[in-house]
Amino acid sequence: MTATAAAPAFTRPDGSPLRVLVVDDEQMLTDLLSMALRMEGWEVKTAGSGFDALQSARDFEPDAMVLDIMMPDLDGMAVLQRLRHSGNDVPVLFLTAKDAVADRVAGLTAGGDDYVTKPFSLEEVVARLRGLMRRAGTALTRDSEPILRVGDLSLNEDSHEVVRGGREIELTATEFELLRFLMRNQRRVVSKAQILDRVWNYDFGGRSSVVELYISYLRKKIDAGNEPLIHTVRGVGYMIKAPQ
């Protein structure tokens, strides 16, 4: 895990700090996440069990939760079900085991909003929480627009506008999500399996050809007539980076 980079400040609409509840039975993990989230200026509370999580959710009224699926008393799925049954629609980011595809699918189906797999980077957790809270309308950005940039390519996460070299580019919803995932991980190689998990939110059963197809669509719209931004790393995956 790595430390978080500086990012635009997020707050509640009234200007008060966002509240995040971190739930995991590993003390070291909750300490690391708490440190990273507090560096964002957020108010953080932790819980080490499912029952503690339910009590804290009632008392703390978080704007988002980071929730481990595997816990000894009441697992994350059961916590989520009880929250939703009580009318609590707080955005939930699940922490899952790297190979637990079934858990990830079940979590999203049960009403979870997103997930990260262990081991993860702290930057990824922060970025995903920011996205969850922005989409839920619980967070405002101070002195910043929700724009991702790679070279002369920009993507506005709120308006869904994509522009390269001053030219607006029309993308389908899936193309937009794929490009956003690449741009959030610029200069980092992402595998076809990671793309399938993140963009389509479930296992395609090895149908990696769908990734190749959508990468080709993006290249035609993003890179045609320009210096390429999207690169294939043979045998590994894809990466987006600005020209040197």
Rosetta silent file (secondary structure, phi, psi, omega in degrees, C-alpha in Angstrom):
SEQUENCE: MTATAAAPAFTRPDGSPLRVLVVDDEQMLTDLLSMALRMEGWEVKTAGSGFDALQSARDFEPDAMVLDIMMPDLDGMAVLQRLRHSGNDVPVLFLTAKDAVADRVAGLTAGGDDYVTKPFSLEEVVARLRGLMRRAGTALTRDSEPILRVGDLSLNEDSHEVVRGGREIELTATEFELLRFLMRNQRRVVSKAQILDRVWNYDFGGRSSVVELYISYLRKKIDAGNEPLIHTVRGVGYMIKAPQ
SCORE:     score description
SCORE:     0.000 S_00000001
   1 L     0.000  144.595 -178.890    0.000    0.000    0.000 S_00000001
   2 L  -120.592  163.734 -177.672    1.206    3.486   -0.763 S_00000001
   3 L   -75.707  156.708 -179.245    0.434    6.899    0.697 S_00000001
   4 L   -79.534  147.530  176.344   -2.172    9.116   -0.839 S_00000001
   5 L   -87.800  163.449  179.417   -1.250   12.036   -3.055 S_00000001
   6 L   -63.001  141.157 -177.547   -2.557   15.552   -2.498 S_00000001
   7 L  -143.376  157.738  177.616   -6.079   15.980   -3.830 S_00000001
   8 L   -58.414  144.682 -176.023   -8.719   18.698   -3.985 S_00000001
   9 L   -72.914  136.403  175.101  -10.623   19.044   -0.705 S_00000001
  10 E  -111.151  140.422  177.750  -14.028   17.408   -0.419 S_00000001
  11 E  -141.172  170.604  168.160  -16.606   18.531    2.131 S_00000001
  12 L   -69.465  162.024  178.725  -20.263   18.165    2.979 S_00000001
  13 L   -56.345  -27.543  179.616  -22.525   20.778    1.346 S_00000001
  14 L   -86.646    4.706  178.095  -22.504   22.743    4.612 S_00000001
  15 L    90.615   -7.363  179.665  -18.682   22.877    4.573 S_00000001
  16 L   -79.202  160.001 -177.737  -18.162   20.389    7.410 S_00000001
  17 E   -64.072  145.312  173.208  -15.793   17.415    6.975 S_00000001
  18 L   -67.505  149.412 -179.187  -17.060   14.283    5.295 S_00000001
  19 E  -111.557  129.451  179.168  -17.534   11.307    7.616 S_00000001
  20 E  -127.140  130.028  175.883  -16.216    7.859    6.728 S_00000001
  21 E  -101.820  122.225 -179.753  -16.723    4.684    8.750 S_00000001
  22 E  -106.993  122.520 -175.113  -13.972    2.081    8.229 S_00000001
  23 E  -121.697  113.849  176.780  -14.893   -1.471    9.224 S_00000001
  24 L  -162.782  145.587 -179.289  -12.283   -4.242    9.353 S_00000001
  25 L   -86.481    0.442  175.588  -11.096   -6.635   12.040 S_00000001
  26 L   -94.824  110.167 -176.001   -7.429   -6.004   11.118 S_00000001
  27 H   -59.750  -41.250 -178.717   -6.253   -3.153   13.344 S_00000001
  28 H   -62.447  -38.094  179.892   -3.241   -2.329   11.165 S_00000001
  29 H   -67.836  -45.414  179.383   -5.456   -1.983    8.111 S_00000001
  30 H   -64.440  -34.806  177.777   -7.966    0.305    9.805 S_00000001
  31 H   -64.054  -43.971 -179.561   -5.088    2.435   11.144 S_00000001
  32 H   -64.832  -45.903  179.792   -3.600    2.849    7.653 S_00000001
  33 H   -64.155  -41.354  179.695   -6.939    3.688    6.071 S_00000001
  34 H   -60.543  -43.345  179.527   -7.805    6.113    8.858 S_00000001
  35 H   -60.410  -46.698 -178.169   -4.500    7.928    8.392 S_00000001
  36 H   -64.129  -41.461 -177.372   -5.017    8.252    4.627 S_00000001
  37 H   -72.451  -34.662  176.785   -8.611    9.459    4.956 S_00000001
  38 H   -67.869  -30.813  175.380   -7.774   11.981    7.669 S_00000001
  39 H   -64.062  -22.804  175.248   -5.092   13.387    5.359 S_00000001
  40 L   -78.634   -7.983 -177.011   -8.006   14.181    3.022 S_00000001
  41 L    89.678   13.127 -178.032   -9.505   16.281    5.812 S_00000001
  42 L   -91.635  155.711  175.295  -12.257   13.757    6.487 S_00000001
  43 E   -90.616  129.645 -172.365  -13.621   12.689    9.864 S_00000001
  44 E  -125.265  137.510  171.727  -13.021    8.979   10.397 S_00000001
  45 E  -128.546  145.299 -179.047  -14.418    6.412   12.795 S_00000001
  46 E  -117.899  157.051  174.556  -13.431    2.738   12.853 S_00000001
  47 E  -141.502  144.050 -175.937  -15.148   -0.489   13.863 S_00000001
  48 L  -105.516    4.046  179.714  -13.622   -3.920   14.285 S_00000001
  49 L  -151.968  166.310 -179.474  -16.723   -6.084   13.915 S_00000001
  50 H   -65.300  -41.351 -179.541  -20.036   -6.231   12.114 S_00000001
  51 H   -67.708  -39.067  175.570  -22.114   -5.484   15.195 S_00000001
  52 H   -62.335  -36.426 -179.480  -19.869   -2.517   16.080 S_00000001
  53 H   -62.441  -43.421  179.970  -20.295   -1.298   12.502 S_00000001
  54 H   -63.495  -42.538  178.542  -24.091   -1.233   12.804 S_00000001
  55 H   -64.675  -43.792 -179.234  -23.926    0.689   16.074 S_00000001
  56 H   -65.708  -36.534  178.670  -21.370    3.149   14.672 S_00000001
  57 H   -62.366  -36.360  177.991  -23.446    3.676   11.530 S_00000001
  58 H   -71.119  -43.264 -174.507  -26.375    4.727   13.727 S_00000001
  59 H   -79.116  -40.475 -171.335  -24.319    6.974   16.014 S_00000001
  60 H   -88.258  -27.323 -177.972  -21.804    8.439   13.560 S_00000001
  61 L    50.961   63.708 -175.982  -24.091    8.804   10.496 S_00000001
  62 L   -70.295  157.171  174.201  -21.258    8.410    7.963 S_00000001
  63 L   -85.699  -18.420  177.344  -21.304    9.746    4.421 S_00000001
  64 E  -160.189  156.489  177.501  -19.592    6.551    3.222 S_00000001
  65 E  -126.944  140.309  167.314  -18.431    3.204    4.582 S_00000001
  66 E  -105.198  117.245 -167.584  -15.402    1.056    3.839 S_00000001
  67 E  -128.463  118.130  176.083  -16.608   -2.440    4.740 S_00000001
  68 E   -74.098  139.926  179.057  -14.640   -5.681    4.837 S_00000001
  69 L   -75.900  -44.060 -175.296  -16.641   -8.708    3.708 S_00000001
  70 L   -90.653  107.183  175.753  -14.854  -11.285    5.861 S_00000001
  71 L  -137.107  153.304 -170.617  -15.360  -10.624    9.591 S_00000001
  72 L   -70.143  -33.050 -174.744  -15.664  -13.084   12.486 S_00000001
  73 L   -96.716  -60.138 -178.860  -19.051  -12.143   13.958 S_00000001
  74 L  -131.016  113.763 -173.235  -21.288  -10.573   11.310 S_00000001
  75 L   -71.722  168.298 -175.502  -19.858  -10.450    7.801 S_00000001
  76 H   -59.362  -34.069  179.869  -19.963   -7.411    5.562 S_00000001
  77 H   -64.830  -41.823  179.806  -22.803   -8.769    3.463 S_00000001
  78 H   -68.091  -37.503  176.687  -25.010   -9.180    6.535 S_00000001
  79 H   -60.259  -47.240 -179.305  -24.067   -5.688    7.736 S_00000001
  80 H   -61.155  -44.290 -179.137  -25.070   -4.244    4.373 S_00000001
  81 H   -60.487  -41.294  179.804  -28.375   -6.125    4.355 S_00000001
  82 H   -68.861  -38.133  177.340  -29.278   -4.816    7.812 S_00000001
  83 H   -61.732  -49.271 -177.737  -28.328   -1.271    6.853 S_00000001
  84 H   -65.863  -37.426  179.512  -30.453   -1.353    3.710 S_00000001
  85 H   -63.578  -32.155 -179.946  -33.349   -3.011    5.547 S_00000001
  86 L   -84.445    0.030  178.644  -33.328   -0.152    8.073 S_00000001
  87 L    91.121    8.211  179.604  -33.458    2.410    5.261 S_00000001
  88 L   -87.133  114.485 -177.826  -29.796    3.446    5.467 S_00000001
  89 L  -107.020   28.639  178.828  -28.530    4.026    1.910 S_00000001
  90 L   -55.085  134.960  176.507  -24.987    5.136    2.825 S_00000001
  91 L   -60.925  134.685 -176.848  -22.569    4.399   -0.069 S_00000001
  92 E  -121.753  126.439  174.374  -20.555    1.256    0.719 S_00000001
  93 E  -105.888  113.577 -178.785  -17.115    0.368   -0.623 S_00000001
  94 E   -81.951  144.555  167.215  -16.393   -3.320   -0.030 S_00000001
  95 E  -102.491  125.779 -176.567  -12.960   -4.753    0.717 S_00000001
  96 E  -129.871  159.689  173.847  -12.683   -8.234   -0.815 S_00000001
  97 L   -67.897  150.866 -173.377  -10.138  -11.008   -1.191 S_00000001
  98 L   -57.318  -37.171 -174.262   -8.265  -10.891   -4.476 S_00000001
  99 L  -102.866    9.955 -174.946   -9.777  -14.111   -5.847 S_00000001
 100 L   -90.205   67.382 -179.323  -13.274  -13.805   -4.368 S_00000001
 101 H   -60.121  -41.659 -178.361  -15.168  -12.982   -7.592 S_00000001
 102 H   -61.795  -38.543  178.150  -18.376  -14.456   -6.187 S_00000001
 103 H   -63.696  -40.962 -178.176  -18.155  -12.173   -3.128 S_00000001
 104 H   -65.178  -44.767  179.016  -17.706   -9.104   -5.301 S_00000001
 105 H   -63.177  -44.918 -179.596  -20.687   -9.965   -7.486 S_00000001
 106 H   -62.739  -40.054 -179.664  -22.833  -10.791   -4.434 S_00000001
 107 H   -63.497  -43.264  179.344  -21.825   -7.543   -2.709 S_00000001
 108 H   -69.139  -38.675  179.260  -22.776   -5.392   -5.677 S_00000001
 109 H   -65.472  -35.162 -177.030  -26.010   -7.321   -6.174 S_00000001
 110 L   -77.304   -7.289  177.724  -26.912   -6.897   -2.495 S_00000001
 111 L   119.116    6.925  173.211  -26.658   -3.124   -2.721 S_00000001
 112 L   -71.075  157.854 -174.522  -22.956   -2.378   -2.352 S_00000001
 113 L  -102.189  -28.006 -178.422  -21.690    0.481   -4.500 S_00000001
 114 E  -167.454  174.732  177.751  -18.114   -0.504   -5.327 S_00000001
 115 E  -152.206  157.508  167.286  -15.242   -2.678   -4.162 S_00000001
 116 E  -129.595  149.382 -179.580  -11.460   -2.871   -4.015 S_00000001
 117 E  -101.096  143.891  175.931   -9.474   -6.068   -3.739 S_00000001
 118 L   -81.828  139.875   -5.524   -6.755   -6.738   -1.196 S_00000001
 119 L   -76.507  151.918 -177.568   -3.949   -5.804   -1.418 S_00000001
 120 L  -132.636  165.764  174.056   -4.898   -2.319   -2.579 S_00000001
 121 L   -92.688  146.361  177.680   -3.335    1.117   -2.758 S_00000001
 122 H   -62.891  -33.353  177.813   -4.556    3.808   -0.405 S_00000001
 123 H   -59.665  -39.647 -178.428   -4.883    6.132   -3.405 S_00000001
 124 H   -65.554  -42.322  179.665   -7.393    3.745   -4.966 S_00000001
 125 H   -62.346  -46.107  179.971   -9.545    3.617   -1.836 S_00000001
 126 H   -61.184  -45.796 -178.339   -9.569    7.417   -1.553 S_00000001
 127 H   -62.130  -40.473 -178.478  -10.368    7.859   -5.255 S_00000001
 128 H   -71.039  -36.754  176.079  -13.230    5.386   -5.119 S_00000001
 129 H   -65.304  -41.285  178.220  -14.695    6.965   -1.988 S_00000001
 130 H   -60.104  -43.499  179.078  -14.522   10.382   -3.611 S_00000001
 131 H   -63.797  -42.321  179.367  -16.353    9.000   -6.650 S_00000001
 132 H   -60.757  -47.041 -175.767  -19.024    7.314   -4.515 S_00000001
 133 H   -72.936  -31.540  175.998  -19.738   10.435   -2.499 S_00000001
 134 H   -65.850  -45.310 -179.163  -19.737   12.697   -5.518 S_00000001
 135 H   -66.086  -32.403  179.905  -22.255   10.464   -7.297 S_00000001
 136 H   -77.462  -10.323  179.443  -24.381   10.260   -4.140 S_00000001
 137 L    77.212   17.007 -179.144  -24.454   14.061   -3.963 S_00000001
 138 L   -94.518   -8.301 -174.620  -23.047   14.128   -0.421 S_00000001
 139 L  -127.186  144.828  172.633  -19.768   15.823   -1.305 S_00000001
 140 E  -119.528  143.795  177.111  -18.711   19.095   -2.820 S_00000001
 141 E   -96.874  131.830  177.709  -15.262   19.843   -4.223 S_00000001
 142 L   -93.602  129.180  172.820  -13.632   23.101   -3.177 S_00000001
 143 L    57.797   35.483  179.416  -11.679   25.032   -5.808 S_00000001
 144 L  -159.519  152.518  172.622  -11.581   22.160   -8.253 S_00000001
 145 L  -107.108  151.119 -178.628  -13.462   20.499  -11.098 S_00000001
 146 L   -78.385   63.824 -173.874  -13.815   16.706  -11.312 S_00000001
 147 E  -115.356  129.643  173.487  -11.565   16.520  -14.366 S_00000001
 148 E   -97.714  141.719 -178.384   -9.034   13.813  -15.217 S_00000001
 149 E  -134.298  137.331  170.357   -6.223   14.763  -17.631 S_00000001
 150 E  -137.402  108.002 -175.774   -3.687   12.819  -19.653 S_00000001
 151 L    60.275 -127.994 -179.962   -1.708   15.037  -22.019 S_00000001
 152 L   -94.159   15.295  177.478   -4.203   17.011  -24.133 S_00000001
 153 E  -101.936  131.407  177.667   -7.028   14.619  -23.224 S_00000001
 154 E  -129.951  146.927  179.073   -9.514   15.607  -20.516 S_00000001
 155 E  -134.519  122.046  178.677  -12.483   13.762  -19.019 S_00000001
 156 E   -95.143  113.927 -175.033  -15.098   15.452  -16.841 S_00000001
 157 L   -69.437  -21.798  179.885  -16.519   12.869  -14.426 S_00000001
 158 L   -86.603  -50.789 -176.450  -19.624   14.966  -13.712 S_00000001
 159 L   -87.655  -11.662 -177.587  -20.669   16.164  -17.155 S_00000001
 160 L    63.881   24.180  175.674  -19.201   13.127  -18.994 S_00000001
 161 L   -84.713  134.731  177.462  -17.548   15.477  -21.502 S_00000001
 162 E  -123.404  127.735 -176.332  -14.392   14.135  -23.145 S_00000001
 163 E  -133.961  134.240  171.214  -12.119   16.494  -25.073 S_00000001
 164 E  -129.377  124.547  178.935   -8.821   15.967  -26.863 S_00000001
 165 L    57.563   34.644  179.905   -6.903   18.844  -28.363 S_00000001
 166 L    84.193   -3.011 -178.770   -9.978   21.074  -28.175 S_00000001
 167 E  -103.953  124.989  178.846  -12.171   18.531  -30.004 S_00000001
 168 E   -75.757  138.466 -176.160  -15.130   17.046  -28.126 S_00000001
 169 E  -117.792  127.490  179.117  -15.380   13.264  -28.386 S_00000001
 170 L   -88.247  125.142  178.791  -18.653   11.359  -28.132 S_00000001
 171 L  -123.615  149.987  170.716  -18.369    8.106  -26.180 S_00000001
 172 L   -72.984  169.280 -179.550  -20.859    5.411  -25.245 S_00000001
 173 H   -59.855  -42.091 -179.070  -21.421    4.763  -21.529 S_00000001
 174 H   -69.785  -41.444  176.840  -19.137    1.710  -21.591 S_00000001
 175 H   -60.704  -40.229  179.120  -16.421    3.508  -23.557 S_00000001
 176 H   -62.623  -46.026 -179.280  -16.566    6.352  -21.040 S_00000001
 177 H   -64.195  -39.163  177.955  -16.181    3.981  -18.065 S_00000001
 178 H   -64.280  -45.808  179.346  -13.264    2.200  -19.725 S_00000001
 179 H   -63.904  -41.023  179.064  -11.518    5.484  -20.496 S_00000001
 180 H   -61.192  -42.682  179.413  -12.153    6.752  -16.965 S_00000001
 181 H   -62.894  -42.922  177.649  -10.635    3.582  -15.488 S_00000001
 182 H   -62.474  -44.110 -176.306   -7.550    3.923  -17.697 S_00000001
 183 H   -69.946  -33.190  176.062   -7.167    7.628  -16.852 S_00000001
 184 H   -67.112  -19.531 -179.482   -7.562    7.032  -13.118 S_00000001
 185 L  -118.509   34.903 -175.327   -4.655    4.616  -13.465 S_00000001
 186 L   -58.432  143.464 -176.357   -2.538    6.590  -15.902 S_00000001
 187 L    64.613   17.603  176.397    1.026    5.321  -16.375 S_00000001
 188 L  -124.947  131.047  179.474   -0.056    2.087  -14.656 S_00000001
 189 L   -75.787  128.616  176.087   -0.587   -1.149  -16.583 S_00000001
 190 E  -116.422  137.620 -176.437   -4.055   -2.643  -16.005 S_00000001
 191 L   -82.406  166.369  176.640   -4.852   -6.208  -17.034 S_00000001
 192 H   -62.563  -37.608  179.482   -7.856   -7.385  -19.031 S_00000001
 193 H   -63.577  -40.915  178.242   -9.172   -9.114  -15.906 S_00000001
 194 H   -64.071  -41.213  179.735   -8.972   -5.846  -13.928 S_00000001
 195 H   -64.077  -44.181  178.393  -10.792   -3.998  -16.696 S_00000001
 196 H   -59.065  -44.816  179.969  -13.543   -6.635  -16.829 S_00000001
 197 H   -63.461  -45.480 -172.320  -13.987   -6.432  -13.065 S_00000001
 198 H   -79.619  -41.898 -172.985  -13.996   -2.637  -12.870 S_00000001
 199 H   -85.912  -39.974 -177.952  -15.855   -1.641  -16.036 S_00000001
 200 H  -100.564   -9.822  173.458  -18.369   -4.464  -16.363 S_00000001
 201 L    65.652   13.859  171.983  -18.544   -5.252  -12.603 S_00000001
 202 L  -159.334  167.779 -176.978  -18.587   -9.016  -13.002 S_00000001
 203 L   -76.404  126.861 -179.365  -16.529  -11.898  -14.355 S_00000001
 204 L   -86.966    8.793  178.562  -16.912  -12.381  -18.107 S_00000001
 205 L    63.681   36.251  176.278  -15.795  -16.004  -17.862 S_00000001
 206 L    88.184    2.664 -178.709  -12.600  -15.394  -19.785 S_00000001
 207 L   -79.468   64.793 -177.710  -14.170  -13.364  -22.593 S_00000001
 208 L   -69.018  -13.127 -179.823  -11.254  -10.960  -22.729 S_00000001
 209 H   -61.765  -26.458  178.589  -12.042  -10.277  -26.389 S_00000001
 210 H   -65.050  -33.456  177.208  -14.660   -7.752  -25.235 S_00000001
 211 H   -67.316  -46.637  179.296  -11.841   -5.686  -23.701 S_00000001
 212 H   -58.301  -39.557 -179.272   -9.828   -5.807  -26.921 S_00000001
 213 H   -63.640  -47.431 -177.767  -12.919   -4.730  -28.845 S_00000001
 214 H   -72.794  -30.204  173.053  -13.620   -1.711  -26.636 S_00000001
 215 H   -62.304  -41.306  178.886   -9.955   -0.715  -26.543 S_00000001
 216 H   -65.254  -37.828  175.971  -10.065   -0.635  -30.355 S_00000001
 217 H   -60.282  -46.618 -178.658  -13.210    1.535  -30.222 S_00000001
 218 H   -62.255  -43.416 -178.642  -11.477    3.972  -27.872 S_00000001
 219 H   -59.761  -39.443 -179.882   -8.346    4.128  -30.000 S_00000001
 220 H   -64.395  -33.525 -177.504  -10.390    5.049  -33.057 S_00000001
 221 H   -89.682  -34.912 -173.979  -12.031    7.913  -31.175 S_00000001
 222 H   -93.073  -45.158 -170.890   -9.172    9.068  -28.931 S_00000001
 223 L   -98.419  -15.033 -177.159   -5.966    8.332  -30.814 S_00000001
 224 L   -57.797  123.321  179.545   -6.995    8.578  -34.492 S_00000001
 225 L    77.094    3.990 -179.979   -4.932   11.336  -36.108 S_00000001
 226 L  -126.642  168.295  173.029   -3.099   12.026  -32.844 S_00000001
 227 L   -67.946  131.501 -173.449   -0.042   10.744  -31.066 S_00000001
 228 L   -60.697  137.760  172.823   -1.201    7.554  -29.282 S_00000001
 229 L  -104.960  -32.821 -176.718   -2.119    7.756  -25.608 S_00000001
 230 E   -92.995  123.410 -175.313   -3.416    4.176  -25.187 S_00000001
 231 E  -122.288  143.458  173.813   -0.668    1.554  -25.265 S_00000001
 232 E   -93.956  128.947  173.269   -0.675   -2.239  -25.266 S_00000001
 233 E  -106.089  102.538 -168.958    1.819   -3.930  -22.955 S_00000001
 234 L   -56.077  132.036  177.991    2.037   -7.364  -24.521 S_00000001
 235 L    79.010   -2.850 -177.385    1.147  -10.220  -22.242 S_00000001
 236 L  -122.389  -57.027 -178.379    0.171   -7.834  -19.433 S_00000001
 237 E   163.532 -139.002 -175.030   -2.568   -5.383  -20.388 S_00000001
 238 E  -132.264  155.954  178.915   -3.049   -1.724  -21.306 S_00000001
 239 E  -146.540  144.235  173.370   -1.795    1.654  -20.143 S_00000001
 240 E  -113.443  133.356  179.513   -2.642    5.258  -20.908 S_00000001
 241 L  -154.733  153.231  179.067    0.089    7.875  -20.701 S_00000001
 242 L   -72.437  149.394  176.390    0.940   11.290  -22.127 S_00000001
 243 L   -59.633  147.642  179.829    3.520   11.453  -24.935 S_00000001
 244 L   -73.835    0.000    0.000    7.070   12.039  -23.730 S_00000001
